[in-house]
Each structure stands twice: as structure tokens, then as C-alpha cells.
Amino acid sequence: MHAFGMYNYLHCDSWYQDSVYYIDNLGRIMNLTVMLDTALGKPREVFRLPADLTVYDNRLCASIHFTSSTWVTLSDGTGRLYLIATDERGNNSSKKWEIMFNEELGSPFIIIHSISLLKDEEHSIAALLLRIEKEELDMKGSGFYVSLEWVTISKKNKDNKKYEIIKHEILRGKSVPHYAALEPDGNGLMIVSYKSFQFIQTGQDLEENKNENMSEKIKVEPLYYWQQTEDDLTITTQLPEDTTKEDIQVQFLPDHISIVLNGQLFLEGKLYSSVDHESSTYIIKENNSLEISLIKKNEGLTWPELIVGDKQGEFIRDSAQCAAIAERLMHLTSEELNPNPDKEKPPCNAQELEECDIFFEESSSLCRFDGNTLKTTHVVNLGSNEYLFSVIVDPKEMPCFSLRHDVDALLWQPHSSKQDDMWEHIATFNALGYVQASKRDKKFFACAPNYSYAALCECLRRVFIYRQPTPMSTVLYNRKEGRQVGQVAKQQVASLETNDAILGFQATNERLFVLTAKNLFLIKINTEN
């Protein structure tokens, strides 16, 4: 539902002003480019998908991405990827779109993002595809996972006319990403998602990985259990059947322990701290378990681990110890919500919070992956900074994303080339974070590339427009504070004359485009001046 149910069927060509596209149910790509409001033409067909889509049962919506001013990446929703050379698309260009690459890539997917690269006269296009796959082995959770595929298609040289796939990397995760984009130089990838993604190896590496994972799953049972008091430590482990005292050899040293069972080394390593090795003992219990008692040299010292770097054991915390720790922390907590309201810095009173201030437990992360090593280079936990929407401000750069910061919405532009200053704050929409939280039926969210306004629409009819503050033509006084107000930010609501659901929503500097099953609405927001 998250991946395809909220899909935006209207696509904005950010390389050209006020140019939007949609793909109709006949597989025609329709374009509307607005030059003058007084001379609005009808949407015109620029390309038709070659396949008859009606014969496919499990197809997704067709998706399109405007890779550059002369290239388009296209999917028909059946699992086929097209690369199309369009030449210049502006000013109602009547050039024919030409398919340069056309290949079946397995199960259906949608295109999230794409970039065009030119290195040493070698032209290539990298696309990011999203598909939902069924989990064959691990049936925990939904039984599905999200697959993000980074596909690079290249033409080696000018003589070779054919474009071919030269790179195909796959990332997997358990949630649909809010935002995923390739860096303009093709060296990395950024993802905002609730659950983390990671690259998976393909083919042979995958088999080796599977074997490692299986062996890890077998070793789930701890090798030993250990407890501690202020004075001593107790280690317990289950012995093989028919083990006698002669089969066990335990060697105690001041900072080292070694246990041999039936001639095999069972456990050995450096202890976290010193013990009184002469007073340390071991016994075989009736339930065929071995119990070892170590006396601490430094009484009262809590050991975080028994053997340095050993992860085979499990620490069992005594309930009396838990009670003692809780008692020590008592002064930091209180049974009452606000025990002393007259205190200088009162704690936050949860009763004063409004419903839209209560953040979800789920916090997203922003991750950057290196395209060569396929490893994560940056991770930012977004915490309560809820992801709101993304917008293309400059088509040569990565899309910007907007996050909620307290009550405001802040717009961030990623810069992959600046390692120390990778995300630049470029715009603020005052109070938008707070206002949008109350819109429970919101479907699409957008803002103008020049940040002059933000807009969101509900599933049916209503479109809300939030303008940036502008100077007032009349004098306005704030009576409460006795000061003159110089700027006012206007909010407007547009109601569409239709009962059809809103399927697509795009914002340009001057206009809002809203798509339903039967109509394409244009809402004029700003004039050029």
C-alpha cells in the first residue's frame, strides 16, 4: 500500500518550465506544457508504450523519470525498462521519442530516480528501481521485503550503438523508503527510511552468506551463563552426558581462566578483572551442570563482561541487583506527572501536548551509501524530525527533502561533493510542520522549486496552499503586543469540482497541477512578477 497505493501518477519535467506528463490506461504518455494561461492546449501524446498492457495480470502502474534534458527512463509496470532519447523536449517539441534500450528485468517495478553520466566520452544512465518481493525463507513480519535495484546502462563508445547493463546492485530493506536518490556523479546513493537497507551480494557470494547465516542461527544457545554479586562470580554450563570429574580440567590464574572438557578446549580467555585464583572452585551439580565460583579481587566492582571480547556467554541479572539499581536512580524520576510546578525549570507536562505533537515511535534514518564499496558512509538518525516531502529545486542536483523541525518544515539540499557539509538548509516554511500534522487525510505534499509556497492535497477535492510571508499593502497592528505587522503568510483552500480521487499532484513556481481519473486541473498560484 505504501509503495504503490500512494503513487503519484503525475510527473513533472523539471528540466522545462510548467511541463507535466501522465501515462493513461492505453499506455500513451501525455504531455501538457503551459506557455500562456490564455492559450491552454489539450494534453498531447508524445509516445506510446509498445506492449499491450491489458494482457498482463500482475502489473504495476507505469512510471517515468526525466533523467536529463534529452533522456527519459520509463517502465511499463510489467518489469520492462526502457531508455528513451527524446532530444530537447521544451516548447512543444515534435521530435519523435526513440527507444535506445529495452529489456525485461524480472518482476514488476517502479522507477524512483535516474541520472545521466558522461565520463571519457562514455555515456551511461543509472536508474533506481523499487520492487516488493516475497520473502522465501524468513517468514517473520510481513513475509515481504523491499528491493531497491541500482542499474547502470552504458554505451561503451561512439561506434557501438547498443546500450547494455554494466552494473546491477541490489539493496534490501523491510520498509518502503521515504526518499531514495542517486548522486549526480553516480558515486553514491542516499536513502531516508524507517528500517535500514543494505546491499546484498549476488550469486556465489550469496550462497556463502547463506551458509554463514545458517551457522549463526545454529549457535543461538549460549555456551555458558554467568552471574555476579559484589564479591564473587558464578559461571554455569551444561555438561555432555556421562561426564565425570576426571574429564574436566579447570585452570585458574589471577586474570585468566581455562576449561578443558574431554580433552577439548571448552573456554579460555583473559578475565575482565583480577580474581583470587587460590580461593576459586568448581563443582558438578546433580543436574549434570558445571558450576564455577570466582572470588573478585576488587570487591564492589561490576564486571560488564566475564572474558574480554567473548560473546558466547549470557549474563543473568539478579532481581535484587535490579532493585538496587532502580533505587539508586529513584531521585531522577517521580510518580507524579509534575510534582513541583513552582520549580525553576518544570519538566514537560504531557497534558499540554496536542495530538499532533505526539511523534510516532518509529524514527527514520538518513543513510548515504558509497557506490564503489557498497558500504554506509554516513548515518543520521532523524529522531522526531518527521519526513514530509521531496522536491526538485535544481534538476542537476539531487532532489531536496523536507523534514519537520519542531513546528516548522525545513528544506534540505544534499550536496554529495561536500563531505563535511553534505546537507544544506535552503528554505523554511514557518509552522508548516505543525499545520500539516492536523491534516489526517493528506495524500500528496509538494512545494514550489523557488520555495514561494507549499501545498498539500487530500484524497478528494481539497487542496491547501501555504504561502511564504509577504509584505502587507495596508497597515496592520498586533493589539496584544502593540506593534505593527509588516508581513503576513496567507493560507488558501481550493476545492476541485469533481468527486474523483486525486491521483497526481505537482507544484511549479506559478501553478499547481492536480490529476484525477477524468480531469487535469491547473491552479494558478503566482504570476511572474
C-alpha positions in Angstrom: 0.0 0.0 0.0 2.8 2.4 0.9 4.8 1.7 -2.2 2.1 1.7 -4.9 -1.2 2.8 -3.3 0.0 6.4 -2.8 1.8 6.5 -6.2 1.8 10.0 -7.8 0.6 9.5 -11.4 1.5 13.0 -12.5 5.2 13.6 -13.3 6.9 17.0 -13.5 9.6 17.5 -16.1 11.9 19.8 -14.0 14.2 20.4 -17.0 11.5 22.5 -18.6 9.1 25.0 -17.0 5.5 24.1 -16.4 5.6 20.8 -18.2 3.8 17.8 -16.8 3.3 14.2 -18.0 1.0 11.3 -17.2 0.5 7.8 -18.7 -3.1 6.9 -19.5 -4.7 3.4 -19.4 -4.0 2.9 -23.2 -0.2 3.2 -22.5 0.0 6.7 -24.1 2.4 9.2 -22.5 0.5 12.5 -22.5 2.2 15.9 -22.0 0.8 19.3 -21.1 3.2 22.2 -21.3 1.8 25.6 -20.3 3.3 28.6 -22.1 0.3 31.1 -21.7 -2.7 30.7 -19.4 -4.8 32.3 -22.1 -3.8 29.7 -24.7 -4.1 26.3 -22.9 -3.8 23.4 -25.3 -5.0 19.9 -24.7 -2.6 17.2 -23.4 -0.9 15.7 -26.4 0.5 12.2 -27.0 4.3 12.1 -27.2 4.9 8.4 -27.0 3.0 5.1 -26.8 4.2 2.0 -24.9 4.9 -0.8 -27.4 3.4 -3.6 -25.2 -0.3 -4.3 -24.9 -0.6 -3.8 -21.1 -4.2 -5.2 -20.8 -2.9 -8.8 -21.2 -0.7 -8.6 -18.0 -2.3 -9.7 -14.8 0.0 -8.5 -12.1 1.4 -5.3 -13.5 2.1 -2.1 -11.5 1.5 1.5 -12.6 3.7 2.6 -15.4 6.4 5.0 -14.2 8.6 7.6 -15.8 11.6 9.7 -14.8 13.2 12.6 -16.6 16.8 11.7 -16.4 18.2 14.7 -18.3 17.0 17.4 -20.8 17.3 14.8 -23.6 16.8 11.4 -21.9 13.9 9.7 -20.2 13.8 6.4 -18.2 10.5 4.5 -18.5 8.9 1.4 -17.0 5.6 0.0 -18.3 4.8 -1.7 -15.0 5.4 -5.3 -16.3 9.1 -5.5 -15.4 10.4 -4.0 -18.6 12.8 -1.0 -18.6 13.1 1.5 -21.5 15.7 4.2 -22.1 14.4 6.8 -24.5 16.3 9.5 -26.3 13.9 12.5 -26.6 16.1 15.3 -27.9 15.1 18.7 -26.5 11.6 18.4 -25.1 10.7 22.1 -24.5 8.5 24.4 -26.5 6.1 21.7 -27.7 9.0 19.9 -29.5 7.6 17.5 -32.0 10.7 15.3 -32.2 9.9 11.6 -32.1 10.9 9.7 -28.9 13.3 6.9 -29.8 13.8 3.7 -27.7 17.6 3.2 -27.2 17.4 0.3 -24.6 14.5 -2.1 -23.9 14.9 -5.1 -21.6 12.9 -7.4 -19.3 14.3 -7.2 -15.8 12.1 -9.7 -13.9 9.1 -8.9 -11.7 7.3 -5.5 -12.0 9.0 -2.4 -10.5 8.6 1.4 -10.4 11.4 3.9 -11.2 12.4 6.0 -8.2 15.2 8.1 -9.7 17.7 8.2 -12.5 20.8 10.2 -13.6 22.7 10.7 -16.8 26.6 10.4 -16.8 29.2 11.2 -19.3 32.7 10.1 -18.5 35.5 9.9 -21.1 33.0 10.0 -23.9 31.2 7.0 -22.4 27.5 7.8 -21.9 25.7 5.9 -19.2 22.4 6.1 -17.3 21.9 4.9 -13.8 18.4 4.2 -12.5 17.0 3.2 -9.1 14.1 0.7 -9.3 11.8 -0.3 -6.5 10.0 -3.7 -6.2 8.4 -5.6 -3.4 9.5 -9.2 -3.2 8.1 -12.2 -1.3 10.4 -13.5 1.4 11.0 -17.2 0.7 13.0 -18.2 3.8 12.4 -15.7 6.6 8.7 -15.6 7.4 8.9 -13.1 10.3 7.0 -9.9 9.9 5.0 -9.3 6.7 6.6 -12.0 4.7 7.8 -9.4 2.1 10.8 -7.2 1.7 11.6 -4.1 -0.3 14.2 -4.4 -3.1 16.0 -1.3 -4.4 18.0 -2.0 -7.5 20.7 0.3 -8.8 21.0 -0.5 -12.5 23.7 1.2 -14.8 23.2 1.1 -18.5 26.0 2.2 -20.8 27.2 2.7 -24.3 30.9 1.9 -24.4 31.9 4.1 -27.3 30.5 6.1 -30.2 30.8 3.3 -32.7 28.9 0.9 -30.6 25.2 1.9 -31.0 24.0 -0.5 -28.3 23.3 0.3 -24.7 23.9 -2.6 -22.2 23.6 -3.2 -18.5 27.1 -2.9 -17.0 26.2 -2.8 -13.3 23.4 -4.2 -11.2 23.5 -3.8 -7.4 20.6 -4.7 -5.1 19.7 -3.3 -1.7 17.2 -4.9 0.7 15.1 -3.5 3.5 12.0 -4.1 5.4 10.2 -0.7 4.9 9.4 1.4 1.8 11.9 4.3 1.6 10.5 7.8 2.1 13.3 9.2 -0.2 15.9 7.5 -2.4 18.2 9.2 -4.9 21.4 8.7 -6.7 24.2 11.3 -6.5 24.7 13.4 -9.7 28.3 12.0 -10.2 27.0 8.4 -9.7 29.3 7.7 -6.8 26.7 7.2 -4.1 23.1 6.9 -3.0 21.1 8.4 -0.2 18.0 6.8 1.4 15.6 8.1 4.1 13.7 5.1 5.5 12.3 3.8 8.8 14.2 0.4 8.6 17.7 0.2 7.3 18.8 -1.0 3.9 21.9 -3.0 3.0 23.5 -4.2 -0.2 23.2 -7.9 -0.8 25.8 -10.0 -2.7 24.6 -11.7 -5.8 25.3 -15.3 -7.0 28.2 -17.1 -5.3 28.7 -14.6 -2.5 25.0 -15.1 -1.6 25.5 -18.8 -1.1 28.5 -18.3 1.2 26.5 -15.7 3.1 23.6 -18.1 3.5 25.9 -20.7 5.0 27.3 -18.2 7.4 23.8 -17.1 8.4 22.7 -20.7 8.9 25.7 -21.4 11.1 25.0 -18.2 13.1 21.4 -19.4 13.6 22.6 -22.8 15.0 24.8 -21.0 17.6 21.9 -19.2 19.2 22.1 -21.2 22.5 24.7 -19.5 24.9 27.8 -21.6 25.7 27.5 -20.6 29.4 25.6 -18.4 31.8 27.2 -16.2 34.4 26.0 -14.1 37.4 27.8 -11.7 39.8 27.5 -10.2 43.3 29.7 -7.6 44.8 32.2 -10.3 46.0 32.1 -13.2 43.5 31.1 -14.5 40.1 29.3 -17.8 39.2 29.7 -19.5 35.8 27.2 -22.3 34.9 27.4 -24.6 31.8 25.7 -27.8 30.8 28.0 -30.8 30.5 27.7 -33.6 28.0 26.1 -36.8 29.4 28.2 -39.2 31.4 30.9 -36.6 32.1 32.9 -37.4 35.2 35.2 -35.3 37.3 38.3 -36.8 35.6 37.0 -35.4 32.2 37.1 -31.8 33.5 40.3 -29.7 33.9 39.9 -26.1 35.1 42.9 -23.9 35.4 42.6 -20.6 37.5 45.1 -17.8 37.1 44.8 -14.3 38.6 43.5 -12.8 35.4 42.9 -15.9 33.2 40.7 -19.0 33.1 40.9 -22.2 31.0 38.4 -25.0 30.9 39.0 -28.4 29.1 36.2 -31.0 28.7 37.0 -34.5 27.4 40.4 -33.3 26.1 38.8 -30.5 24.1 39.3 -26.8 25.0 35.9 -25.6 26.0 36.5 -22.0 27.2 39.7 -19.9 27.6 40.4 -16.2 27.9 41.5 -13.2 29.8 39.2 -12.2 32.6 37.8 -8.7 32.8 39.5 -8.1 36.2 41.6 -10.0 38.7 40.3 -12.9 40.8 41.7 -14.7 43.9 42.6 -17.8 42.0 43.5 -19.8 45.1 40.0 -19.4 46.5 38.2 -20.1 43.2 36.4 -23.5 43.0 34.3 -25.7 40.7 31.7 -28.5 41.4 29.5 -30.8 39.3 25.8 -30.3 40.2 23.1 -33.0 40.3 21.5 -31.8 37.0 24.8 -32.6 35.2 26.0 -28.9 35.0 29.3 -27.5 35.9 29.4 -24.5 38.4 32.5 -22.4 38.8 32.9 -19.8 41.5 35.4 -17.0 41.1 36.2 -14.6 44.0 36.8 -11.0 42.9 40.0 -9.3 44.0 38.3 -5.8 43.7 35.1 -6.2 45.7 32.2 -4.0 44.6 33.5 -3.7 41.0 30.7 -4.5 38.5 32.1 -6.5 35.5 30.5 -5.6 32.2 31.8 -8.9 30.7 33.3 -12.1 32.0 36.0 -12.9 29.4 37.3 -9.9 27.4 35.8 -10.0 23.9 33.9 -13.3 24.4 30.3 -13.2 23.2 29.4 -16.9 23.8 28.0 -16.4 27.3 24.9 -14.8 28.6 24.8 -12.6 31.7 21.8 -13.2 34.1 21.0 -10.2 36.3 19.8 -10.9 39.8 16.4 -9.3 40.7 17.9 -7.9 43.9 20.6 -6.2 41.8 17.9 -4.7 39.5 16.0 -3.4 42.6 19.2 -1.8 43.9 20.0 -0.1 40.6 16.4 1.2 40.4 16.7 2.6 43.9 19.9 4.5 43.0 18.1 6.1 40.1 15.0 6.9 42.1 16.0 10.6 42.6 15.8 11.2 38.8 12.2 10.0 38.5 8.8 10.7 40.1 5.5 9.0 40.4 3.6 12.3 39.8 3.4 13.9 36.4 4.6 17.4 37.6 5.5 17.1 41.3 6.7 20.6 41.8 5.3 23.1 39.3 6.9 26.1 41.1 10.4 24.7 40.4 12.5 27.0 38.2 12.6 24.5 35.2 9.5 22.4 35.4 9.5 19.1 33.5 7.4 18.8 30.3 3.8 18.3 31.1 2.4 15.7 28.7 -1.1 17.0 29.2 -0.2 20.2 27.5 0.9 18.3 24.3 -1.6 18.3 21.5 -2.4 15.2 19.5 -0.3 16.3 16.5 2.8 16.9 18.8 3.0 13.3 19.8 5.6 11.7 17.5 5.5 8.2 16.3 7.8 5.7 18.0 9.2 4.9 14.6 12.1 7.3 13.8 13.7 7.3 10.3 17.3 7.4 9.4 19.1 9.1 6.5 21.9 6.9 5.1 24.5 7.5 2.4 26.0 4.5 0.6 29.2 4.6 -1.3 28.7 3.3 -4.9 32.1 1.5 -5.1 32.5 -0.1 -1.7 28.7 -0.5 -1.2 29.1 0.4 2.4 27.4 3.0 4.5 29.5 6.2 4.9 27.0 8.5 6.8 24.0 7.7 9.0 21.8 10.4 10.5 19.1 9.4 12.9 16.2 11.8 12.2 14.6 11.1 15.5 11.4 13.3 15.8 12.3 15.2 12.6 9.5 13.6 10.6 10.0 13.3 6.8 7.4 15.4 4.9 8.1 15.5 1.2 10.8 15.9 -1.5 11.1 18.4 -4.3 13.5 19.0 -7.3 14.9 22.6 -6.9 17.7 22.2 -9.4 17.4 19.1 -11.8 21.2 18.9 -12.0 21.4 18.3 -8.2 19.8 15.6 -6.0 16.1 16.2 -5.0 15.7 18.2 -1.8 13.8 16.7 1.1 11.7 18.5 3.8 11.8 17.5 7.5 9.7 18.7 10.4 11.8 20.6 12.9 9.6 21.5 16.0 6.6 23.3 14.4 8.4 24.3 11.1 9.2 22.5 7.9 12.8 22.8 6.8 14.0 22.1 3.3 17.4 20.4 2.9 19.5 20.2 -0.3 22.0 17.2 -0.4 25.5 18.0 -1.8 27.4 14.8 -2.3 30.6 16.6 -3.3 30.9 18.3 0.1 31.9 15.6 2.5 31.8 17.8 5.6 28.7 19.8 4.7 26.6 17.3 2.9 23.2 18.7 3.6 22.5 22.4 3.2 19.4 24.1 4.8 17.9 26.2 1.9 14.4 27.2 3.0 12.0 27.3 5.9 8.2 27.0 5.9 7.1 28.6 9.2 4.6 26.5 11.2 4.0 24.1 8.3 5.2 21.1 10.3 2.5 21.8 12.9 -0.2 22.7 10.4 0.3 19.6 8.2 0.1 17.3 11.2 -3.6 18.1 11.7 -4.4 17.1 8.1 -5.1 13.4 8.6 -6.4 12.8 5.1 -3.4 14.3 3.2 -2.3 12.3 0.2 0.4 14.4 -1.7 2.7 17.1 -0.4 4.7 19.5 -2.6 6.4 22.9 -2.7 7.4 25.3 -5.4 11.0 25.0 -6.6 11.5 28.7 -5.6 10.0 28.0 -2.1 7.3 30.6 -2.6 4.6 28.3 -1.4 3.9 24.8 -0.2 0.8 22.8 -1.0 -0.9 19.6 0.1 -4.0 17.8 -1.2 -6.4 15.3 0.4 -7.6 12.2 -1.3 -10.7 14.0 -2.5 -11.3 17.6 -3.7 -9.4 19.8 -1.3 -6.1 21.5 -2.0 -4.4 23.6 0.7 -1.9 26.3 -0.2 0.6 27.8 2.3 2.3 30.9 1.0 5.6 32.4 2.4 5.2 35.7 4.3 4.9 38.7 2.0 4.8 42.5 2.8 1.4 44.0 3.6 -0.1 46.7 1.4 -2.2 48.0 4.3 -1.1 48.8 7.9 -1.9 46.0 10.4 -1.4 46.3 14.2 -1.0 43.5 16.7 -3.0 44.9 19.5 -1.7 42.4 22.1 1.9 43.4 21.6 1.2 46.9 20.3 3.4 46.6 17.2 2.9 47.0 13.5 2.8 43.7 11.5 4.9 44.1 8.3 4.5 40.6 6.7 1.7 38.1 6.6 1.7 34.4 5.4 -1.5 33.6 3.7 -3.2 30.2 3.6 -5.8 29.3 1.0 -8.0 26.3 0.2 -9.0 25.3 -3.3 -11.9 23.0 -3.8 -12.0 21.0 -7.0 -15.2 20.5 -8.9 -15.1 16.7 -9.0 -15.9 13.6 -6.9 -13.0 11.6 -8.4 -10.0 10.7 -6.2 -6.8 12.8 -6.7 -4.2 10.6 -8.4 -1.4 13.1 -9.2 -0.1 16.4 -7.7 2.7 18.6 -8.9 3.8 22.1 -8.0 5.8 24.6 -10.2 6.7 28.2 -9.4 3.5 29.5 -10.9 1.0 26.7 -10.9 -0.4 23.6 -9.2 -1.3 20.6 -11.4 -3.9 18.2 -10.0 -4.7 14.9 -11.8 -7.9 12.8 -11.3 -9.1 9.9 -13.4 -11.0 12.2 -15.8 -9.5 15.7 -15.4 -6.3 17.6 -15.2 -6.8 20.7 -13.1 -4.5 23.8 -13.2 -4.5 26.2 -10.2 -2.7 29.5 -10.9 -0.8 30.4 -7.7 1.7 33.1 -8.6 2.3 35.5 -11.5 5.8 36.0 -12.9 6.2 39.5 -11.3 
